[in-house]
Amino acid sequence: MQLISCFITHPAYYYVSLFSMIIIIGGLFLQIQWRKRFKYNKEWYLPSGSMGWPFLGETLKLYTQNPNSFFSKRQKKYGQIFKTHILGCPCVMISNPDAARAVLVSHAHLFKAGHPPSKEKLIGPQAVFFQQGTYHSMLKKLIQNSFLLSKIKNSVSEVEHILLDLLPTWTNKTINTLQEMKKYAFQVAAISAFGRTMEVEIEEICKLYRCFEKGYNSYPLHIPGTSYWKAIKKEHEGIKIKTAQQNRGLSWDDTRQMPLTTRVIQETLRSASILSFTFREAVEDVVLQGYYIPKGWKVLPLFRSIHHSADFFPQPHKFDPSRFEVPPRPNTYMPFGNGIHSCPGNELAKLELLVLLHHLTISYRWQVVGNNGDGIQYGPFPVPKHGLPVKITRRNNIFT
């Protein structure tokens, strides 16, 4: 008893007891707070899905296989809204058009644009993509000044000039289609934004962009095959005859007279789905179509899955431009995203493709070289093996 009495009256006992009481009280407080939120945050409110390996999550699975397979397997198992873990972030992936519209448009205030930290660091926190509210609106208006339809209408000759400069460098050679299409797209974008007065500076910017692109990756432009070749010829032959008779280049009105080519481009963008998904981040705890999404979780509208859904595009694996003779159901076709953060250069991109296909169709032949025509590699986005080597030759007679 005397030993116990000495221990209780020892100063160390006082501090141990005080520390223990703090831990107990703190634990009770946290438990009370947790219980207050438990009903709302209960695990079954979260979408079904697998978070994969610790830290790595399912990143390797997504980036080393066909994304269509990755998404479709999880949709069949978990439904149109499921959870996963990629690039170090817990994510909710959605392939429901209405849910995608809610995230990107109708409830966009609850989801900010937010890439995983690795990509945010690469792009830079000051990039327009990451801004919100009035500041984002101001920046986007400044950028869109270069891509207004009124300005794009006057850009046809510039785009055509860039292409006609490039075509001779491709003729009678085997080109890396992926890299040449990137070069073409970059030159058009740069001239549109900065003008021809900065050609030297643009070349330096191009070098920097190539360095950046190696780290960020992109998806290639896939030139359509010959399934609709004859129909594309009735279309482009008439335009060629008209421009030749009037001794002029292409005009904006000419590009509006390419309905089949436009549908080919639409179907290419749907089937290739250059943008598989985009990142958003819940700015607060959100309930979306009955599912709980915690604050800070990434939310990824799956454009590729929506574009390849048989519910919206029958026989989705079939290349069929005629499906766009009827406008697709709202929120099911989003090759350039949707909402306030959608791509501002989408009309210019379409113009680039129309001009490219017009001149390739009327004046050139092209043939895939080697056995890699159907080969796709993932790094992490799907790109053609070896850049899709293509040999381009000049036609002796147009349309032969």
C-alpha positions in Angstrom: 0.0 0.0 0.0 2.8 2.4 0.8 4.4 1.7 -2.6 1.1 2.4 -4.3 0.7 5.6 -2.3 4.2 6.8 -3.2 3.5 6.1 -6.9 0.2 8.0 -6.9 1.7 11.0 -5.2 4.8 11.1 -7.5 4.8 14.2 -9.9 5.2 11.9 -12.9 1.9 10.3 -12.2 0.2 13.7 -12.4 1.5 14.4 -15.9 0.8 10.9 -17.1 -2.8 11.2 -15.8 -3.2 14.6 -17.4 -1.9 13.4 -20.7 -4.2 10.4 -20.6 -7.2 12.5 -19.9 -6.4 14.8 -22.8 -6.2 11.8 -25.1 -9.5 10.4 -23.8 -11.3 13.7 -24.1 -9.8 14.4 -27.5 -10.9 11.0 -28.7 -14.4 11.4 -27.4 -14.7 14.8 -29.1 -13.5 13.3 -32.4 -15.8 10.4 -32.0 -18.8 12.8 -31.5 -17.9 14.8 -34.5 -17.4 11.6 -36.6 -20.8 10.3 -35.5 -22.4 13.6 -36.5 -21.1 13.1 -40.0 -21.2 9.3 -40.1 -24.7 9.1 -41.4 -23.7 11.3 -44.4 -20.2 9.9 -44.9 -20.9 6.3 -44.5 -18.9 4.1 -46.9 -21.9 2.8 -48.8 -22.6 6.3 -49.9 -19.5 6.2 -52.0 -19.7 4.6 -55.5 -18.6 1.0 -55.8 -15.2 0.3 -57.2 -11.6 -0.7 -56.5 -9.0 1.7 -55.2 -6.2 -0.7 -56.4 -2.8 -0.9 -54.8 -1.6 1.4 -52.1 -0.3 4.7 -53.5 -0.2 3.3 -57.1 -3.9 2.7 -57.2 -5.0 1.6 -60.7 -2.8 4.0 -62.6 -0.7 1.3 -64.2 -3.7 -0.6 -65.3 -5.2 2.5 -66.9 -2.0 3.6 -68.6 -0.9 0.2 -70.0 -4.0 -1.1 -71.6 -6.8 0.0 -74.0 -8.7 2.6 -72.0 -12.0 1.3 -73.6 -11.3 -2.0 -71.9 -10.4 -0.4 -68.6 -13.5 1.6 -68.5 -15.9 -1.0 -69.8 -14.8 -3.7 -67.4 -15.5 -1.4 -64.4 -18.8 -0.1 -65.8 -20.1 -3.6 -66.2 -19.0 -4.5 -62.7 -19.8 -1.3 -60.8 -22.2 0.8 -63.0 -21.9 4.1 -64.7 -20.5 5.9 -61.7 -17.6 4.1 -59.9 -14.6 5.0 -57.8 -10.9 4.3 -58.4 -7.5 5.7 -57.5 -5.1 7.1 -60.3 -2.1 9.4 -60.3 -2.1 9.5 -56.5 -5.7 10.8 -56.2 -9.0 9.1 -55.2 -11.4 9.5 -58.1 -15.0 9.1 -59.1 -15.4 8.2 -62.8 -18.8 8.9 -64.5 -20.0 7.7 -67.9 -23.6 9.0 -67.4 -24.3 11.9 -69.7 -26.6 13.7 -67.2 -24.1 13.3 -64.4 -21.3 14.6 -66.7 -23.4 17.6 -67.5 -24.0 18.2 -63.9 -20.3 18.2 -63.1 -19.3 20.3 -66.2 -22.3 22.7 -66.5 -25.3 22.8 -64.3 -23.4 22.3 -61.0 -20.0 23.4 -62.1 -19.7 25.7 -59.1 -19.3 22.5 -56.9 -16.4 21.2 -59.0 -13.3 23.1 -59.8 -10.8 22.2 -62.5 -8.1 20.2 -60.9 -5.5 17.9 -62.3 -3.5 15.5 -60.2 -0.6 17.3 -58.5 2.0 15.9 -60.9 0.2 17.4 -63.9 -0.7 20.7 -62.2 3.0 21.2 -61.5 3.8 20.6 -65.1 1.1 22.9 -66.5 1.6 25.6 -63.8 -0.9 26.8 -61.2 -1.4 30.1 -63.1 -2.7 28.3 -66.2 -6.2 29.5 -67.3 -7.5 25.9 -66.8 -7.1 26.1 -63.1 -8.7 29.5 -62.5 -12.2 30.0 -61.3 -15.0 32.6 -61.3 -14.7 36.1 -62.7 -10.9 35.9 -63.1 -11.2 32.7 -65.2 -14.0 34.4 -67.3 -11.7 37.3 -68.0 -8.7 35.2 -69.0 -10.9 33.0 -71.2 -12.4 36.0 -73.0 -8.8 37.2 -73.8 -7.9 33.8 -75.2 -11.1 33.4 -77.1 -10.6 36.7 -78.9 -8.2 34.7 -81.1 -10.7 32.0 -81.7 -13.9 33.9 -82.3 -15.9 32.6 -85.3 -15.6 36.0 -86.9 -11.8 35.8 -86.8 -11.7 32.1 -87.8 -13.7 32.9 -90.9 -10.9 35.2 -92.0 -8.2 32.5 -91.1 -9.0 30.1 -94.0 -6.2 31.5 -96.2 -3.7 31.4 -93.4 -4.5 27.8 -92.5 -4.3 26.8 -96.2 -1.0 28.7 -96.6 0.5 26.7 -93.7 -0.7 23.4 -95.1 0.5 24.2 -98.6 4.0 24.9 -97.2 4.0 21.6 -95.4 2.7 19.4 -98.2 5.8 19.6 -100.4 7.9 18.5 -97.4 5.8 15.3 -97.2 5.6 14.5 -100.9 7.3 11.2 -102.0 8.5 10.6 -98.4 7.5 8.4 -95.5 6.4 10.7 -92.8 5.6 10.2 -89.1 2.0 11.1 -89.2 1.6 11.8 -85.5 4.5 14.3 -85.4 3.5 16.0 -88.6 -0.1 16.5 -87.5 1.2 17.9 -84.2 3.5 20.3 -86.2 0.5 21.4 -88.4 -1.8 21.9 -85.5 0.9 23.9 -83.5 1.7 26.2 -86.4 -2.0 27.0 -87.0 -2.6 27.7 -83.3 0.5 29.8 -83.0 -0.1 31.9 -86.1 -3.8 32.4 -85.0 -2.6 33.6 -81.5 0.5 35.6 -82.4 0.4 36.3 -86.1 3.1 35.8 -88.7 5.2 38.7 -87.4 6.6 36.4 -84.7 7.8 33.5 -86.8 11.2 33.4 -85.1 9.7 33.5 -81.7 7.1 30.9 -82.7 9.9 28.5 -83.7 11.4 28.9 -80.2 8.0 28.4 -78.6 7.6 25.3 -80.7 10.9 23.8 -79.3 9.7 24.5 -75.8 6.3 22.9 -76.6 7.9 19.8 -77.9 9.8 19.5 -74.7 6.7 20.0 -72.7 4.7 17.6 -74.8 7.1 14.7 -74.2 6.2 14.9 -70.6 2.5 15.5 -70.9 1.6 13.3 -73.9 -1.2 13.8 -76.4 -3.3 11.7 -78.8 -2.7 11.6 -82.6 -4.9 12.7 -85.4 -6.1 9.7 -87.3 -6.8 10.3 -91.0 -9.8 8.4 -92.2 -9.5 5.5 -94.7 -11.1 5.1 -98.1 -14.5 3.8 -97.1 -16.2 7.0 -98.0 -13.6 8.0 -100.7 -16.0 8.3 -103.6 -18.5 10.5 -101.7 -15.7 12.7 -100.4 -14.5 13.1 -104.0 -18.2 14.5 -105.2 -17.8 17.0 -102.5 -14.2 18.2 -103.0 -14.1 18.0 -106.7 -16.9 20.6 -107.0 -15.0 22.9 -104.7 -11.7 22.4 -106.5 -13.3 23.3 -109.9 -15.0 26.4 -108.5 -11.8 27.7 -106.8 -9.8 27.0 -110.0 -12.3 28.8 -112.2 -12.2 31.8 -109.9 -8.4 31.6 -109.5 -8.5 31.7 -105.7 -7.9 29.6 -102.6 -10.4 28.2 -100.2 -12.9 30.4 -98.5 -15.0 30.1 -95.4 -18.1 29.4 -97.5 -16.2 26.5 -99.2 -15.6 24.9 -95.9 -19.3 25.1 -95.2 -19.9 23.0 -98.3 -18.2 19.9 -96.9 -21.0 18.1 -95.0 -19.7 14.6 -95.5 -16.1 15.5 -94.6 -17.5 17.2 -91.5 -19.3 14.0 -90.5 -16.1 12.0 -91.1 -14.3 14.4 -88.8 -17.1 14.1 -86.2 -17.0 10.3 -86.3 -13.2 10.3 -86.1 -13.3 12.5 -83.0 -16.0 10.2 -81.5 -14.3 6.9 -82.3 -10.8 8.1 -81.4 -11.9 10.2 -78.4 -8.7 12.2 -78.1 -9.9 13.5 -74.7 -10.7 10.3 -72.8 -11.7 12.3 -69.7 -11.1 15.5 -67.9 -10.4 16.2 -64.2 -12.6 18.1 -61.8 -12.3 18.4 -58.1 -15.1 18.5 -55.6 -14.8 21.8 -53.7 -17.1 20.5 -50.9 -18.9 17.3 -50.0 -21.3 16.5 -52.8 -24.0 14.1 -53.5 -24.3 13.3 -57.2 -27.2 11.1 -58.4 -27.3 9.4 -54.9 -23.5 8.9 -54.6 -21.4 10.7 -52.0 -18.3 12.4 -53.3 -16.0 13.7 -50.5 -14.4 17.2 -50.8 -11.1 17.0 -52.6 -11.8 13.9 -54.6 -11.3 14.1 -58.3 -14.3 13.6 -60.6 -13.7 12.4 -64.1 -16.4 12.6 -66.8 -15.5 9.7 -69.1 -16.0 11.2 -72.6 -14.5 8.1 -74.3 -17.0 5.8 -72.5 -20.0 8.0 -73.4 -18.8 8.2 -77.0 -18.5 4.4 -77.2 -21.8 3.6 -75.5 -24.1 1.5 -77.7 -27.0 3.3 -75.9 -26.1 6.5 -77.6 -24.1 5.4 -80.7 -25.3 2.0 -82.1 -22.5 -0.3 -83.1 -20.0 2.1 -81.5 -16.9 0.3 -82.9 -18.1 0.7 -86.5 -16.7 3.8 -88.2 -20.0 5.3 -89.6 -20.1 9.1 -90.4 -23.7 8.8 -91.4 -24.7 8.5 -87.7 -24.1 12.3 -87.6 -26.8 13.0 -90.2 -29.0 13.3 -87.1 -27.7 15.4 -84.2 -26.6 13.2 -81.3 -28.5 13.3 -78.0 -27.5 16.2 -75.8 -24.4 15.6 -73.6 -23.4 12.4 -75.4 -20.9 14.0 -77.8 -18.2 16.1 -76.2 -14.9 15.8 -78.1 -13.9 19.2 -76.9 -15.3 19.0 -73.4 -18.3 20.9 -72.1 -19.0 23.9 -69.9 -16.9 26.9 -69.0 -13.6 25.0 -69.3 -14.4 23.5 -72.8 -11.7 23.9 -75.5 -11.9 27.5 -76.9 -10.1 26.4 -80.1 -12.6 23.8 -81.2 -13.8 25.7 -84.4 -10.2 26.3 -85.4 -9.4 22.6 -85.0 -12.3 21.7 -87.2 -11.2 24.2 -89.9 -7.7 22.7 -89.8 -9.0 19.3 -90.5 -11.3 20.4 -93.3 -8.5 22.2 -95.1 -6.1 19.2 -94.6 -8.6 16.7 -95.9 -9.5 18.9 -98.9 -6.0 19.1 -100.2 -5.0 15.5 -99.4 -8.1 14.3 -101.2 -7.8 16.3 -104.4 -4.0 16.2 -104.9 -2.4 13.3 -103.1 -2.4 9.6 -102.3 -1.2 8.2 -99.0 -0.4 4.7 -97.9 0.5 3.3 -94.4 4.0 1.9 -94.4 4.9 -1.4 -92.7 2.7 -3.6 -90.6 1.8 -1.1 -87.9 -1.4 0.3 -89.5 -3.5 -1.0 -86.7 -0.9 -1.0 -83.9 -1.6 1.1 -80.9 0.6 1.7 -77.9 -0.2 3.4 -74.6 2.1 5.9 -73.1 -0.1 6.8 -71.3 -2.6 7.9 -73.9 -3.2 5.7 -77.0 -1.0 6.6 -79.9 -0.2 4.8 -83.2 2.9 2.7 -83.1 6.0 4.5 -84.6 3.8 7.5 -85.2 1.9 5.8 -88.0 4.4 6.0 -90.9 2.7 7.1 -94.0 4.1 7.6 -97.6 2.5 10.5 -99.4 2.7 10.9 -103.2 1.5 13.6 -105.5 -1.3 12.6 -107.9 -0.6 12.9 -111.6 -4.3 13.3 -112.3 -6.8 14.5 -109.8 -9.3 11.9 -108.6 -7.6 8.9 -110.2 
